[in-house]
Amino acid sequence: MKKLLLGLIIIVSAVLLKQGMIFNSSEPDFQYPSNDVLDEAMALVNALCRERSNGYTDSIDYYHCMDTADAFEDLCKQRILSQIPENLTSVSAVNENKRRMQKCVVPSS
């Protein structure tokens, strides 16, 4: 009985190992492309600018904020992408880089 149980454990372990389900630590479980993170940050800039203009989307402050964000987007994205890995592997890194992008495109936000 012990030999049968040991044999089953070895077979199951071999199958799981072959399928990469165990002992596969070469890639982290969480991976998020850096470029997507910065794109998501830009998608939230509209709400950030609306907040800065006290909820008015037809104010000069709102349009100035959106124009500034649009003008700085490529420069900020290029700079941040050069400083971070291609894939972010933690939620905190994702959130931190979203904030970095927003602060870069909308200064003093």
Backbone torsions as a table, in degrees:
resi	resn	phi	psi	omega
1	MET	NA	-42.3	179.5
2	LYS	-65.0	-37.5	179.4
3	LYS	-66.1	-38.7	179.3
4	LEU	-65.2	-45.8	178.9
5	LEU	-63.2	-43.7	177.9
6	LEU	-62.6	-41.7	178.2
7	GLY	-62.0	-42.1	178.4
8	LEU	-64.5	-41.2	179.0
9	ILE	-62.8	-42.3	179.8
10	ILE	-65.4	-42.5	-179.1
11	ILE	-65.8	-46.8	180.0
12	VAL	-62.9	-42.1	178.4
13	SER	-62.1	-42.1	179.6
14	ALA	-63.8	-42.2	179.4
15	VAL	-64.9	-46.2	179.4
16	LEU	-64.1	-38.9	177.4
17	LEU	-63.9	-44.0	-179.4
18	LYS	-63.8	-36.1	-179.9
19	GLN	-82.9	-1.7	177.3
20	GLY	77.4	19.3	-177.6
21	MET	-86.4	-19.4	175.2
22	ILE	-133.4	154.5	178.9
23	PHE	60.0	27.2	178.8
24	ASN	-112.0	82.4	-177.5
25	SER	-102.4	15.3	-178.1
26	SER	-72.1	-26.8	179.1
27	GLU	-124.3	136.8	177.1
28	PRO	-69.3	156.7	-179.8
29	ASP	-65.8	-37.1	-176.6
30	PHE	-106.0	119.3	175.4
31	GLN	-136.9	130.3	-179.9
32	TYR	-133.0	122.2	-179.5
33	PRO	-59.7	130.0	-177.0
34	SER	-58.5	-39.8	-179.8
35	ASN	-61.1	-39.9	178.2
36	ASP	-65.3	-37.0	178.6
37	VAL	-60.8	-45.7	-177.9
38	LEU	-70.6	-33.9	175.0
39	ASP	-64.3	-40.7	177.1
40	GLU	-63.8	-39.0	178.0
41	ALA	-61.3	-40.4	179.2
42	MET	-68.2	-32.3	178.4
43	ALA	-65.7	-23.5	-179.6
44	LEU	-92.1	-3.7	-177.4
45	VAL	-65.4	-34.5	178.6
46	ASN	-55.9	-47.9	179.4
47	ALA	-66.0	-37.5	178.2
48	LEU	-62.9	-44.8	179.3
49	CYS	-67.6	-37.3	177.3
50	ARG	-63.4	-41.0	177.5
51	GLU	-62.8	-42.4	-179.9
52	ARG	-66.9	-24.0	179.7
53	SER	-101.8	24.7	177.9
54	ASN	57.4	35.1	175.0
55	GLY	87.9	-1.0	-178.4
56	TYR	-95.3	119.6	178.4
57	THR	-91.8	-1.2	179.0
58	ASP	-111.3	19.5	-179.3
59	SER	-97.2	161.7	178.1
60	ILE	-63.9	-39.0	179.5
61	ASP	-59.9	-41.4	179.7
62	TYR	-64.0	-49.8	-178.7
63	TYR	-64.1	-37.9	178.1
64	HIS	-64.3	-43.3	179.5
65	CYS	-61.8	-46.3	-179.2
66	MET	-66.5	-40.2	178.2
67	ASP	-64.1	-41.5	178.5
68	THR	-62.9	-45.4	-179.9
69	ALA	-61.1	-43.2	-180.0
70	ASP	-64.5	-40.2	-178.7
71	ALA	-67.4	-34.8	-176.4
72	PHE	-92.5	-9.0	-172.6
73	GLU	-54.0	-54.9	-176.4
74	ASP	-63.7	-43.4	179.9
75	LEU	-62.6	-46.5	-178.9
76	CYS	-66.1	-42.4	-179.2
77	LYS	-61.9	-45.6	-179.9
78	GLN	-61.6	-44.2	-178.8
79	ARG	-65.3	-46.1	-177.8
80	ILE	-68.6	-42.2	179.4
81	LEU	-62.0	-29.4	178.9
82	SER	-73.9	-14.5	-176.0
83	GLN	-106.5	-7.0	-176.7
84	ILE	-124.7	160.5	178.9
85	PRO	-68.6	163.3	-178.6
86	GLU	-62.6	-35.7	177.3
87	ASN	-123.7	130.8	176.2
88	LEU	-89.7	139.3	-171.2
89	THR	-115.3	15.6	175.2
90	SER	-148.9	152.2	178.8
91	VAL	-64.0	-37.3	179.7
92	SER	-64.5	-37.9	177.5
93	ALA	-66.5	-38.1	177.2
94	VAL	-61.8	-50.6	-178.2
95	ASN	-64.2	-41.0	179.4
96	GLU	-61.4	-42.6	-178.0
97	ASN	-76.8	-26.3	171.1
98	LYS	-64.0	-45.2	178.3
99	ARG	-63.3	-40.7	178.4
100	ARG	-58.9	-44.9	-178.9
101	MET	-64.1	-43.8	-179.2
102	GLN	-66.0	-39.9	178.5
103	LYS	-67.2	-30.2	179.9
104	CYS	-73.3	-43.7	-176.8
105	VAL	-82.6	-24.7	176.3
106	VAL	-125.4	83.5	-177.4
107	PRO	-54.5	144.8	-178.6
108	SER	63.1	33.2	176.4
109	SER	-98.8	NA	NA
